[in-house]
Amino acid sequence: MTARTAVDDTHPPVSANAINKPLRRAGCQTGRLRMDRILDEAGHIADPLHLIRLFGLSPVTALRYLRAAHPSGTRPDPTSA
């Protein structure tokens, strides 16, 4: 989304390069940012369905993130969120 498409969605969407280029200059990689975001979400909400819906993950991948976020096996109650 750009300032133009936020107001009028007939304008073309922002290109991936427009997002990736400034991030690369800052030393960030979009894939790593996404993984970090998923891991952070898994640390707060231990619901694999939430991760699947929010990030479009497969069930196996969602469970891997949950195991990584909670290595001791103790997870927050998914119904409390």
PDB file of N, CA, C and O in Angstrom, chain B, residues numbered from 101:
ATOM      1  N   MET B 101       0.840  -1.165   0.000  1.00  0.00           N
ATOM      2  CA  MET B 101       0.000   0.000   0.000  1.00  0.00           C
ATOM      3  C   MET B 101       0.893   1.240   0.000  1.00  0.00           C
ATOM      4  O   MET B 101       1.944   1.263   0.641  1.00  0.00           O
ATOM      5  N   THR B 102       0.476   2.226  -0.698  1.00  0.00           N
ATOM      6  CA  THR B 102       1.175   3.502  -0.719  1.00  0.00           C
ATOM      7  C   THR B 102       0.210   4.577  -0.268  1.00  0.00           C
ATOM      8  O   THR B 102      -0.964   4.302  -0.018  1.00  0.00           O
ATOM      9  N   ALA B 103       0.701   5.797  -0.164  1.00  0.00           N
ATOM     10  CA  ALA B 103      -0.190   6.901   0.204  1.00  0.00           C
ATOM     11  C   ALA B 103      -1.313   7.051  -0.816  1.00  0.00           C
ATOM     12  O   ALA B 103      -2.430   7.430  -0.466  1.00  0.00           O
ATOM     13  N   ARG B 104      -1.014   6.755  -2.068  1.00  0.00           N
ATOM     14  CA  ARG B 104      -2.041   6.874  -3.112  1.00  0.00           C
ATOM     15  C   ARG B 104      -3.049   5.733  -3.054  1.00  0.00           C
ATOM     16  O   ARG B 104      -4.253   5.964  -3.161  1.00  0.00           O
ATOM     17  N   THR B 105      -2.568   4.508  -2.886  1.00  0.00           N
ATOM     18  CA  THR B 105      -3.494   3.384  -2.886  1.00  0.00           C
ATOM     19  C   THR B 105      -4.312   3.319  -1.610  1.00  0.00           C
ATOM     20  O   THR B 105      -5.361   2.676  -1.592  1.00  0.00           O
ATOM     21  N   ALA B 106      -3.874   3.954  -0.561  1.00  0.00           N
ATOM     22  CA  ALA B 106      -4.659   3.991   0.671  1.00  0.00           C
ATOM     23  C   ALA B 106      -5.946   4.771   0.456  1.00  0.00           C
ATOM     24  O   ALA B 106      -6.969   4.469   1.070  1.00  0.00           O
ATOM     25  N   VAL B 107      -5.898   5.762  -0.403  1.00  0.00           N
ATOM     26  CA  VAL B 107      -7.066   6.593  -0.675  1.00  0.00           C
ATOM     27  C   VAL B 107      -7.867   6.053  -1.852  1.00  0.00           C
ATOM     28  O   VAL B 107      -9.098   6.057  -1.829  1.00  0.00           O
ATOM     29  N   ASP B 108      -7.165   5.588  -2.880  1.00  0.00           N
ATOM     30  CA  ASP B 108      -7.813   5.140  -4.110  1.00  0.00           C
ATOM     31  C   ASP B 108      -7.135   3.868  -4.589  1.00  0.00           C
ATOM     32  O   ASP B 108      -6.006   3.902  -5.077  1.00  0.00           O
ATOM     33  N   ASP B 109      -7.823   2.754  -4.448  1.00  0.00           N
ATOM     34  CA  ASP B 109      -7.184   1.470  -4.774  1.00  0.00           C
ATOM     35  C   ASP B 109      -7.102   1.176  -6.270  1.00  0.00           C
ATOM     36  O   ASP B 109      -6.745   0.064  -6.657  1.00  0.00           O
ATOM     37  N   THR B 110      -7.424   2.148  -7.110  1.00  0.00           N
ATOM     38  CA  THR B 110      -7.236   1.951  -8.543  1.00  0.00           C
ATOM     39  C   THR B 110      -5.788   2.187  -8.950  1.00  0.00           C
ATOM     40  O   THR B 110      -5.391   1.821 -10.056  1.00  0.00           O
ATOM     41  N   HIS B 111      -4.995   2.793  -8.071  1.00  0.00           N
ATOM     42  CA  HIS B 111      -3.579   2.987  -8.339  1.00  0.00           C
ATOM     43  C   HIS B 111      -2.860   1.649  -8.197  1.00  0.00           C
ATOM     44  O   HIS B 111      -3.332   0.775  -7.470  1.00  0.00           O
ATOM     45  N   PRO B 112      -1.737   1.474  -8.872  1.00  0.00           N
ATOM     46  CA  PRO B 112      -1.033   0.191  -8.768  1.00  0.00           C
ATOM     47  C   PRO B 112      -0.476  -0.020  -7.359  1.00  0.00           C
ATOM     48  O   PRO B 112      -0.132   0.944  -6.673  1.00  0.00           O
ATOM     49  N   PRO B 113      -0.388  -1.281  -6.929  1.00  0.00           N
ATOM     50  CA  PRO B 113       0.178  -1.551  -5.606  1.00  0.00           C
ATOM     51  C   PRO B 113       1.671  -1.258  -5.587  1.00  0.00           C
ATOM     52  O   PRO B 113       2.325  -1.194  -6.629  1.00  0.00           O
ATOM     53  N   VAL B 114       2.184  -1.085  -4.401  1.00  0.00           N
ATOM     54  CA  VAL B 114       3.609  -0.846  -4.239  1.00  0.00           C
ATOM     55  C   VAL B 114       4.367  -2.117  -4.620  1.00  0.00           C
ATOM     56  O   VAL B 114       3.899  -3.224  -4.355  1.00  0.00           O
ATOM     57  N   SER B 115       5.519  -1.960  -5.232  1.00  0.00           N
ATOM     58  CA  SER B 115       6.291  -3.131  -5.647  1.00  0.00           C
ATOM     59  C   SER B 115       7.051  -3.716  -4.461  1.00  0.00           C
ATOM     60  O   SER B 115       7.337  -3.027  -3.482  1.00  0.00           O
ATOM     61  N   ALA B 116       7.365  -4.987  -4.573  1.00  0.00           N
ATOM     62  CA  ALA B 116       8.139  -5.650  -3.517  1.00  0.00           C
ATOM     63  C   ALA B 116       9.507  -4.994  -3.363  1.00  0.00           C
ATOM     64  O   ALA B 116      10.033  -4.908  -2.253  1.00  0.00           O
ATOM     65  N   ASN B 117      10.079  -4.536  -4.458  1.00  0.00           N
ATOM     66  CA  ASN B 117      11.389  -3.881  -4.409  1.00  0.00           C
ATOM     67  C   ASN B 117      11.334  -2.578  -3.613  1.00  0.00           C
ATOM     68  O   ASN B 117      12.300  -2.218  -2.940  1.00  0.00           O
ATOM     69  N   ALA B 118      10.213  -1.878  -3.690  1.00  0.00           N
ATOM     70  CA  ALA B 118      10.072  -0.626  -2.940  1.00  0.00           C
ATOM     71  C   ALA B 118      10.095  -0.877  -1.434  1.00  0.00           C
ATOM     72  O   ALA B 118      10.476   0.001  -0.659  1.00  0.00           O
ATOM     73  N   ILE B 119       9.695  -2.048  -1.034  1.00  0.00           N
ATOM     74  CA  ILE B 119       9.724  -2.407   0.391  1.00  0.00           C
ATOM     75  C   ILE B 119      11.073  -3.006   0.762  1.00  0.00           C
ATOM     76  O   ILE B 119      11.662  -2.647   1.782  1.00  0.00           O
ATOM     77  N   ASN B 120      11.560  -3.924  -0.076  1.00  0.00           N
ATOM     78  CA  ASN B 120      12.792  -4.650   0.248  1.00  0.00           C
ATOM     79  C   ASN B 120      14.044  -3.788   0.201  1.00  0.00           C
ATOM     80  O   ASN B 120      14.942  -3.965   1.024  1.00  0.00           O
ATOM     81  N   LYS B 121      14.122  -2.866  -0.738  1.00  0.00           N
ATOM     82  CA  LYS B 121      15.345  -2.073  -0.912  1.00  0.00           C
ATOM     83  C   LYS B 121      15.705  -1.255   0.338  1.00  0.00           C
ATOM     84  O   LYS B 121      16.845  -1.332   0.796  1.00  0.00           O
ATOM     85  N   PRO B 122      14.779  -0.479   0.898  1.00  0.00           N
ATOM     86  CA  PRO B 122      15.140   0.260   2.132  1.00  0.00           C
ATOM     87  C   PRO B 122      15.455  -0.663   3.307  1.00  0.00           C
ATOM     88  O   PRO B 122      16.316  -0.356   4.132  1.00  0.00           O
ATOM     89  N   LEU B 123      14.754  -1.794   3.380  1.00  0.00           N
ATOM     90  CA  LEU B 123      15.040  -2.738   4.461  1.00  0.00           C
ATOM     91  C   LEU B 123      16.437  -3.326   4.317  1.00  0.00           C
ATOM     92  O   LEU B 123      17.148  -3.491   5.308  1.00  0.00           O
ATOM     93  N   ARG B 124      16.835  -3.643   3.083  1.00  0.00           N
ATOM     94  CA  ARG B 124      18.185  -4.179   2.850  1.00  0.00           C
ATOM     95  C   ARG B 124      19.238  -3.154   3.226  1.00  0.00           C
ATOM     96  O   ARG B 124      20.268  -3.494   3.808  1.00  0.00           O
ATOM     97  N   ARG B 125      18.975  -1.891   2.889  1.00  0.00           N
ATOM     98  CA  ARG B 125      19.929  -0.836   3.259  1.00  0.00           C
ATOM     99  C   ARG B 125      20.090  -0.752   4.775  1.00  0.00           C
ATOM    100  O   ARG B 125      21.167  -0.433   5.278  1.00  0.00           O
ATOM    101  N   ALA B 126      19.022  -1.037   5.487  1.00  0.00           N
ATOM    102  CA  ALA B 126      19.064  -1.001   6.956  1.00  0.00           C
ATOM    103  C   ALA B 126      19.603  -2.298   7.545  1.00  0.00           C
ATOM    104  O   ALA B 126      19.724  -2.425   8.763  1.00  0.00           O
ATOM    105  N   GLY B 127      19.928  -3.266   6.683  1.00  0.00           N
ATOM    106  CA  GLY B 127      20.479  -4.528   7.162  1.00  0.00           C
ATOM    107  C   GLY B 127      19.428  -5.548   7.553  1.00  0.00           C
ATOM    108  O   GLY B 127      19.738  -6.510   8.256  1.00  0.00           O
ATOM    109  N   CYS B 128      18.194  -5.362   7.117  1.00  0.00           N
ATOM    110  CA  CYS B 128      17.103  -6.279   7.453  1.00  0.00           C
ATOM    111  C   CYS B 128      16.726  -7.117   6.235  1.00  0.00           C
ATOM    112  O   CYS B 128      16.871  -6.681   5.093  1.00  0.00           O
ATOM    113  N   GLN B 129      16.244  -8.315   6.497  1.00  0.00           N
ATOM    114  CA  GLN B 129      15.739  -9.179   5.442  1.00  0.00           C
ATOM    115  C   GLN B 129      14.282  -9.486   5.739  1.00  0.00           C
ATOM    116  O   GLN B 129      13.930  -9.828   6.868  1.00  0.00           O
ATOM    117  N   THR B 130      13.431  -9.363   4.721  1.00  0.00           N
ATOM    118  CA  THR B 130      11.995  -9.541   4.941  1.00  0.00           C
ATOM    119  C   THR B 130      11.667 -10.945   5.450  1.00  0.00           C
ATOM    120  O   THR B 130      10.787 -11.099   6.297  1.00  0.00           O
ATOM    121  N   GLY B 131      12.349 -11.952   4.957  1.00  0.00           N
ATOM    122  CA  GLY B 131      12.091 -13.315   5.422  1.00  0.00           C
ATOM    123  C   GLY B 131      12.385 -13.486   6.899  1.00  0.00           C
ATOM    124  O   GLY B 131      11.639 -14.143   7.625  1.00  0.00           O
ATOM    125  N   ARG B 132      13.479 -12.887   7.331  1.00  0.00           N
ATOM    126  CA  ARG B 132      13.831 -12.977   8.760  1.00  0.00           C
ATOM    127  C   ARG B 132      12.874 -12.171   9.633  1.00  0.00           C
ATOM    128  O   ARG B 132      12.547 -12.579  10.748  1.00  0.00           O
ATOM    129  N   LEU B 133      12.428 -11.025   9.122  1.00  0.00           N
ATOM    130  CA  LEU B 133      11.446 -10.240   9.860  1.00  0.00           C
ATOM    131  C   LEU B 133      10.149 -11.023  10.032  1.00  0.00           C
ATOM    132  O   LEU B 133       9.534 -11.006  11.098  1.00  0.00           O
ATOM    133  N   ARG B 134       9.743 -11.710   8.961  1.00  0.00           N
ATOM    134  CA  ARG B 134       8.520 -12.509   9.025  1.00  0.00           C
ATOM    135  C   ARG B 134       8.674 -13.642  10.044  1.00  0.00           C
ATOM    136  O   ARG B 134       7.780 -13.871  10.858  1.00  0.00           O
ATOM    137  N   MET B 135       9.802 -14.345  10.000  1.00  0.00           N
ATOM    138  CA  MET B 135      10.024 -15.435  10.959  1.00  0.00           C
ATOM    139  C   MET B 135      10.002 -14.918  12.395  1.00  0.00           C
ATOM    140  O   MET B 135       9.437 -15.552  13.286  1.00  0.00           O
ATOM    141  N   ASP B 136      10.623 -13.761  12.607  1.00  0.00           N
ATOM    142  CA  ASP B 136      10.645 -13.170  13.939  1.00  0.00           C
ATOM    143  C   ASP B 136       9.238 -12.803  14.386  1.00  0.00           C
ATOM    144  O   ASP B 136       8.886 -12.994  15.551  1.00  0.00           O
ATOM    145  N   ARG B 137       8.441 -12.284  13.482  1.00  0.00           N
ATOM    146  CA  ARG B 137       7.055 -11.903  13.797  1.00  0.00           C
ATOM    147  C   ARG B 137       6.218 -13.124  14.151  1.00  0.00           C
ATOM    148  O   ARG B 137       5.426 -13.090  15.092  1.00  0.00           O
ATOM    149  N   ILE B 138       6.397 -14.205  13.391  1.00  0.00           N
ATOM    150  CA  ILE B 138       5.655 -15.440  13.668  1.00  0.00           C
ATOM    151  C   ILE B 138       6.070 -16.012  15.024  1.00  0.00           C
ATOM    152  O   ILE B 138       5.222 -16.428  15.813  1.00  0.00           O
ATOM    153  N   LEU B 139       7.368 -16.032  15.287  1.00  0.00           N
ATOM    154  CA  LEU B 139       7.861 -16.558  16.561  1.00  0.00           C
ATOM    155  C   LEU B 139       7.356 -15.721  17.732  1.00  0.00           C
ATOM    156  O   LEU B 139       7.000 -16.266  18.777  1.00  0.00           O
ATOM    157  N   ASP B 140       7.324 -14.417  17.563  1.00  0.00           N
ATOM    158  CA  ASP B 140       6.796 -13.543  18.615  1.00  0.00           C
ATOM    159  C   ASP B 140       5.319 -13.831  18.869  1.00  0.00           C
ATOM    160  O   ASP B 140       4.885 -13.917  20.018  1.00  0.00           O
ATOM    161  N   GLU B 141       4.557 -13.977  17.800  1.00  0.00           N
ATOM    162  CA  GLU B 141       3.124 -14.281  17.948  1.00  0.00           C
ATOM    163  C   GLU B 141       2.929 -15.630  18.622  1.00  0.00           C
ATOM    164  O   GLU B 141       2.045 -15.777  19.465  1.00  0.00           O
ATOM    165  N   ALA B 142       3.741 -16.617  18.263  1.00  0.00           N
ATOM    166  CA  ALA B 142       3.650 -17.946  18.874  1.00  0.00           C
ATOM    167  C   ALA B 142       3.970 -17.893  20.364  1.00  0.00           C
ATOM    168  O   ALA B 142       3.445 -18.688  21.143  1.00  0.00           O
ATOM    169  N   GLY B 143       4.828 -16.961  20.757  1.00  0.00           N
ATOM    170  CA  GLY B 143       5.153 -16.807  22.170  1.00  0.00           C
ATOM    171  C   GLY B 143       4.019 -16.234  22.988  1.00  0.00           C
ATOM    172  O   GLY B 143       3.926 -16.477  24.191  1.00  0.00           O
ATOM    173  N   HIS B 144       3.152 -15.472  22.335  1.00  0.00           N
ATOM    174  CA  HIS B 144       2.027 -14.840  23.038  1.00  0.00           C
ATOM    175  C   HIS B 144       0.761 -15.683  22.994  1.00  0.00           C
ATOM    176  O   HIS B 144       0.036 -15.768  23.985  1.00  0.00           O
ATOM    177  N   ILE B 145       0.494 -16.297  21.866  1.00  0.00           N
ATOM    178  CA  ILE B 145      -0.735 -17.067  21.698  1.00  0.00           C
ATOM    179  C   ILE B 145      -0.364 -18.463  21.222  1.00  0.00           C
ATOM    180  O   ILE B 145       0.129 -18.626  20.106  1.00  0.00           O
ATOM    181  N   ALA B 146      -0.591 -19.449  22.041  1.00  0.00           N
ATOM    182  CA  ALA B 146      -0.180 -20.817  21.741  1.00  0.00           C
ATOM    183  C   ALA B 146      -1.277 -21.584  21.009  1.00  0.00           C
ATOM    184  O   ALA B 146      -1.583 -22.727  21.350  1.00  0.00           O
ATOM    185  N   ASP B 147      -1.851 -20.960  20.023  1.00  0.00           N
ATOM    186  CA  ASP B 147      -2.915 -21.588  19.245  1.00  0.00           C
ATOM    187  C   ASP B 147      -2.430 -21.797  17.823  1.00  0.00           C
ATOM    188  O   ASP B 147      -2.259 -20.824  17.088  1.00  0.00           O
ATOM    189  N   PRO B 148      -2.201 -23.049  17.411  1.00  0.00           N
ATOM    190  CA  PRO B 148      -1.708 -23.278  16.054  1.00  0.00           C
ATOM    191  C   PRO B 148      -2.668 -22.782  14.979  1.00  0.00           C
ATOM    192  O   PRO B 148      -2.221 -22.333  13.924  1.00  0.00           O
ATOM    193  N   LEU B 149      -3.972 -22.851  15.221  1.00  0.00           N
ATOM    194  CA  LEU B 149      -4.932 -22.357  14.237  1.00  0.00           C
ATOM    195  C   LEU B 149      -4.802 -20.853  14.019  1.00  0.00           C
ATOM    196  O   LEU B 149      -4.974 -20.354  12.907  1.00  0.00           O
ATOM    197  N   HIS B 150      -4.499 -20.148  15.094  1.00  0.00           N
ATOM    198  CA  HIS B 150      -4.285 -18.702  14.977  1.00  0.00           C
ATOM    199  C   HIS B 150      -3.103 -18.413  14.054  1.00  0.00           C
ATOM    200  O   HIS B 150      -3.184 -17.543  13.187  1.00  0.00           O
ATOM    201  N   LEU B 151      -2.014 -19.140  14.245  1.00  0.00           N
ATOM    202  CA  LEU B 151      -0.835 -18.940  13.401  1.00  0.00           C
ATOM    203  C   LEU B 151      -1.119 -19.337  11.947  1.00  0.00           C
ATOM    204  O   LEU B 151      -0.674 -18.665  11.016  1.00  0.00           O
ATOM    205  N   ILE B 152      -1.856 -20.419  11.765  1.00  0.00           N
ATOM    206  CA  ILE B 152      -2.197 -20.876  10.418  1.00  0.00           C
ATOM    207  C   ILE B 152      -3.008 -19.821   9.686  1.00  0.00           C
ATOM    208  O   ILE B 152      -2.725 -19.508   8.530  1.00  0.00           O
ATOM    209  N   ARG B 153      -4.005 -19.276  10.348  1.00  0.00           N
ATOM    210  CA  ARG B 153      -4.875 -18.276   9.713  1.00  0.00           C
ATOM    211  C   ARG B 153      -4.163 -16.943   9.510  1.00  0.00           C
ATOM    212  O   ARG B 153      -4.308 -16.314   8.462  1.00  0.00           O
ATOM    213  N   LEU B 154      -3.408 -16.518  10.491  1.00  0.00           N
ATOM    214  CA  LEU B 154      -2.772 -15.211  10.430  1.00  0.00           C
ATOM    215  C   LEU B 154      -1.645 -15.155   9.413  1.00  0.00           C
ATOM    216  O   LEU B 154      -1.501 -14.165   8.696  1.00  0.00           O
ATOM    217  N   PHE B 155      -0.845 -16.216   9.347  1.00  0.00           N
ATOM    218  CA  PHE B 155       0.348 -16.192   8.494  1.00  0.00           C
ATOM    219  C   PHE B 155       0.277 -17.147   7.304  1.00  0.00           C
ATOM    220  O   PHE B 155       1.207 -17.187   6.498  1.00  0.00           O
ATOM    221  N   GLY B 156      -0.803 -17.912   7.179  1.00  0.00           N
ATOM    222  CA  GLY B 156      -0.920 -18.850   6.075  1.00  0.00           C
ATOM    223  C   GLY B 156       0.049 -20.011   6.175  1.00  0.00           C
ATOM    224  O   GLY B 156       0.553 -20.495   5.161  1.00  0.00           O
ATOM    225  N   LEU B 157       0.307 -20.457   7.383  1.00  0.00           N
ATOM    226  CA  LEU B 157       1.258 -21.553   7.609  1.00  0.00           C
ATOM    227  C   LEU B 157       0.572 -22.902   7.467  1.00  0.00           C
ATOM    228  O   LEU B 157      -0.650 -23.006   7.567  1.00  0.00           O
ATOM    229  N   SER B 158       1.366 -23.922   7.234  1.00  0.00           N
ATOM    230  CA  SER B 158       0.848 -25.291   7.284  1.00  0.00           C
ATOM    231  C   SER B 158       0.765 -25.693   8.751  1.00  0.00           C
ATOM    232  O   SER B 158       1.440 -25.097   9.590  1.00  0.00           O
ATOM    233  N   PRO B 159      -0.052 -26.693   9.072  1.00  0.00           N
ATOM    234  CA  PRO B 159      -0.137 -27.136  10.473  1.00  0.00           C
ATOM    235  C   PRO B 159       1.215 -27.574  11.039  1.00  0.00           C
ATOM    236  O   PRO B 159       1.521 -27.287  12.197  1.00  0.00           O
ATOM    237  N   VAL B 160       2.014 -28.256  10.244  1.00  0.00           N
ATOM    238  CA  VAL B 160       3.330 -28.721  10.707  1.00  0.00           C
ATOM    239  C   VAL B 160       4.216 -27.530  11.048  1.00  0.00           C
ATOM    240  O   VAL B 160       4.882 -27.531  12.084  1.00  0.00           O
ATOM    241  N   THR B 161       4.231 -26.519  10.192  1.00  0.00           N
ATOM    242  CA  THR B 161       5.060 -25.334  10.427  1.00  0.00           C
ATOM    243  C   THR B 161       4.571 -24.569  11.650  1.00  0.00           C
ATOM    244  O   THR B 161       5.381 -24.096  12.447  1.00  0.00           O
ATOM    245  N   ALA B 162       3.266 -24.443  11.806  1.00  0.00           N
ATOM    246  CA  ALA B 162       2.717 -23.750  12.975  1.00  0.00           C
ATOM    247  C   ALA B 162       3.155 -24.433  14.262  1.00  0.00           C
ATOM    248  O   ALA B 162       3.517 -23.764  15.230  1.00  0.00           O
ATOM    249  N   LEU B 163       3.125 -25.757  14.276  1.00  0.00           N
ATOM    250  CA  LEU B 163       3.555 -26.487  15.472  1.00  0.00           C
ATOM    251  C   LEU B 163       5.049 -26.335  15.715  1.00  0.00           C
ATOM    252  O   LEU B 163       5.483 -26.294  16.866  1.00  0.00           O
ATOM    253  N   ARG B 164       5.831 -26.253  14.665  1.00  0.00           N
ATOM    254  CA  ARG B 164       7.279 -26.032  14.837  1.00  0.00           C
ATOM    255  C   ARG B 164       7.532 -24.681  15.506  1.00  0.00           C
ATOM    256  O   ARG B 164       8.369 -24.576  16.403  1.00  0.00           O
ATOM    257  N   TYR B 165       6.819 -23.663  15.073  1.00  0.00           N
ATOM    258  CA  TYR B 165       6.981 -22.351  15.703  1.00  0.00           C
ATOM    259  C   TYR B 165       6.549 -22.388  17.165  1.00  0.00           C
ATOM    260  O   TYR B 165       7.190 -21.768  18.013  1.00  0.00           O
ATOM    261  N   LEU B 166       5.481 -23.097  17.465  1.00  0.00           N
ATOM    262  CA  LEU B 166       5.032 -23.190  18.853  1.00  0.00           C
ATOM    263  C   LEU B 166       6.068 -23.912  19.711  1.00  0.00           C
ATOM    264  O   LEU B 166       6.336 -23.501  20.840  1.00  0.00           O
ATOM    265  N   ARG B 167       6.647 -24.983  19.180  1.00  0.00           N
ATOM    266  CA  ARG B 167       7.684 -25.693  19.940  1.00  0.00           C
ATOM    267  C   ARG B 167       8.912 -24.818  20.156  1.00  0.00           C
ATOM    268  O   ARG B 167       9.531 -24.862  21.219  1.00  0.00           O
ATOM    269  N   ALA B 168       9.264 -24.026  19.152  1.00  0.00           N
ATOM    270  CA  ALA B 168      10.421 -23.131  19.283  1.00  0.00           C
ATOM    271  C   ALA B 168      10.146 -22.014  20.281  1.00  0.00           C
ATOM    272  O   ALA B 168      11.038 -21.602  21.022  1.00  0.00           O
ATOM    273  N   ALA B 169       8.917 -21.531  20.297  1.00  0.00           N
ATOM    274  CA  ALA B 169       8.567 -20.438  21.212  1.00  0.00           C
ATOM    275  C   ALA B 169       8.426 -20.920  22.649  1.00  0.00           C
ATOM    276  O   ALA B 169       8.586 -20.138  23.587  1.00  0.00           O
ATOM    277  N   HIS B 170       8.128 -22.198  22.824  1.00  0.00           N
ATOM    278  CA  HIS B 170       7.911 -22.766  24.159  1.00  0.00           C
ATOM    279  C   HIS B 170       8.694 -24.065  24.296  1.00  0.00           C
ATOM    280  O   HIS B 170       8.102 -25.143  24.342  1.00  0.00           O
ATOM    281  N   PRO B 171      10.028 -23.971  24.363  1.00  0.00           N
ATOM    282  CA  PRO B 171      10.843 -25.192  24.392  1.00  0.00           C
ATOM    283  C   PRO B 171      10.615 -26.058  25.628  1.00  0.00           C
ATOM    284  O   PRO B 171      10.849 -27.266  25.583  1.00  0.00           O
ATOM    285  N   SER B 172      10.171 -25.471  26.708  1.00  0.00           N
ATOM    286  CA  SER B 172       9.949 -26.258  27.924  1.00  0.00           C
ATOM    287  C   SER B 172       8.641 -27.036  27.864  1.00  0.00           C
ATOM    288  O   SER B 172       8.362 -27.866  28.730  1.00  0.00           O
ATOM    289  N   GLY B 173       7.845 -26.764  26.841  1.00  0.00           N
ATOM    290  CA  GLY B 173       6.562 -27.470  26.716  1.00  0.00           C
ATOM    291  C   GLY B 173       5.421 -26.752  27.405  1.00  0.00           C
ATOM    292  O   GLY B 173       4.263 -27.126  27.220  1.00  0.00           O
ATOM    293  N   THR B 174       5.713 -25.735  28.191  1.00  0.00           N
ATOM    294  CA  THR B 174       4.647 -24.969  28.837  1.00  0.00           C
ATOM    295  C   THR B 174       4.251 -23.832  27.920  1.00  0.00           C
ATOM    296  O   THR B 174       5.087 -23.046  27.473  1.00  0.00           O
ATOM    297  N   ARG B 175       2.984 -23.761  27.655  1.00  0.00           N
ATOM    298  CA  ARG B 175       2.469 -22.747  26.749  1.00  0.00           C
ATOM    299  C   ARG B 175       1.385 -21.955  27.445  1.00  0.00           C
ATOM    300  O   ARG B 175       0.714 -22.468  28.340  1.00  0.00           O
ATOM    301  N   PRO B 176       1.208 -20.698  27.039  1.00  0.00           N
ATOM    302  CA  PRO B 176       0.090 -19.938  27.608  1.00  0.00           C
ATOM    303  C   PRO B 176      -1.228 -20.558  27.191  1.00  0.00           C
ATOM    304  O   PRO B 176      -1.308 -21.231  26.163  1.00  0.00           O
ATOM    305  N   ASP B 177      -2.245 -20.338  27.973  1.00  0.00           N
ATOM    306  CA  ASP B 177      -3.577 -20.865  27.670  1.00  0.00           C
ATOM    307  C   ASP B 177      -4.130 -20.162  26.439  1.00  0.00           C
ATOM    308  O   ASP B 177      -4.307 -18.945  26.472  1.00  0.00           O
ATOM    309  N   PRO B 178      -4.414 -20.884  25.344  1.00  0.00           N
ATOM    310  CA  PRO B 178      -4.893 -20.217  24.128  1.00  0.00           C
ATOM    311  C   PRO B 178      -6.265 -19.580  24.287  1.00  0.00           C
ATOM    312  O   PRO B 178      -6.630 -18.712  23.494  1.00  0.00           O
ATOM    313  N   THR B 179      -7.027 -19.986  25.286  1.00  0.00           N
ATOM    314  CA  THR B 179      -8.354 -19.406  25.468  1.00  0.00           C
ATOM    315  C   THR B 179      -8.315 -18.099  26.237  1.00  0.00           C
ATOM    316  O   THR B 179      -9.328 -17.404  26.320  1.00  0.00           O
ATOM    317  N   SER B 180      -7.166 -17.751  26.801  1.00  0.00           N
ATOM    318  CA  SER B 180      -7.084 -16.516  27.592  1.00  0.00           C
ATOM    319  C   SER B 180      -6.763 -15.307  26.735  1.00  0.00           C
ATOM    320  O   SER B 180      -6.788 -14.187  27.245  1.00  0.00           O
ATOM    321  N   ALA B 181      -6.465 -15.478  25.469  1.00  0.00           N
ATOM    322  CA  ALA B 181      -6.090 -14.349  24.608  1.00  0.00           C
ATOM    323  C   ALA B 181      -7.269 -13.678  23.971  1.00  0.00           C
ATOM    324  O   ALA B 181      -7.101 -12.715  23.223  1.00  0.00           O
TER     325      ALA B 181
END
